[in-house]
Amino acid sequence: MKATLQGVRDAASAKAALPQLEKGAAEFDKIRELSAKLPGDGKSALASFVATVRPTLDELFNKVLAIPDVDAVAKPAIDALRAKINALGKA
């Protein structure tokens, strides 16, 4: 996902990145499903890991959304990813 986000330079590259962002969202859904089966300490470890990587992801999301004309293309996918990451952080 990091490479996908770093490759966004304009609206066209944002549109090209959407399938990868959607794939990432689906992977977060799978992780969420699997995390439900973790014991309490496993859930805590996952939430701690998410808290560690979250600032880096937020920085990448914000950089992408700051590119002119990209917001309209990428914001729905990025908002969906943020929601899924937030859910994992509460695991």
N, C-alpha and C positions, 0 to 999 in steps of 0.2 A: 504494500500500500504506500509505503514511503516513496518508493521510486515512481509510482504512478502520480502521486501528488506533486512531487518535485518536477515531473515532466509537463505539468500544466503551465503554459505560457500565455495562452489566449483562449478565446471562446471555442475555437475549433479543437484545440488540444484538450480542453475541458470536456467537450462532447465526446471526443475519442476515448477519454479516460473513464467515462460513465460505466461501461461494462465491467471494468476492473473494480471500480468503487462498489458497484452492486454485488459483485462476487465477494468482495471483502465484507459487505454487510451480511451476506448469507453465511459466511464463515463465522462471524460473530454470533449469529443465531445458533449455529451448531455448538459453539463453545458455551453459550448460555444454557442450552439444553443439557450438555454434558456436566456443566457446573452444578446443576440441580442435584446431581447424584453424588457430589463430593461431600465428605464429612465436614463438620464445622470448621476445623482448622484448615482444610483444603480451600474452603470458600474464603476464609480470611486471607490466605496466601494469595489467592487469585485477586481479591479486592486490593490487596497491597501492591501487587504487580501492576494492576490497571492504574492505580494512583501514581505509580512511578513513571509509566509511559505516557500518561494522559497529557502532561504539559507539552511534550514533544509533538504529539498528534495535534493538539490544539494550535500550536504555533504553525504547523504545516497547513491546517485547515484555514487559519486566519490569513496566511500568506496567499493561498489560492483565492480566497474570497475577496482579497484586496486588489486582485488583477482586474483591470477594466473589462467589463462585459462578461466576466466569468461568473459573477454572483448569480445571475439569472439561470445559468446552465447548471452550475455545480451545487448551489445551496441546498436544494432538496435532498440530494444524495449525501452531502456532508451533514446536514441536520439529522438524517436517518442514522448515519454512522455514529454521530455524537450521542444520540439516544441509546443506541445499542451498547456503546462503551460505558455510558452512565449506568445502564442496567447491570453490566458486568461488574462495575465498581461497587455495586451494592450486593454482590453475590454473597 
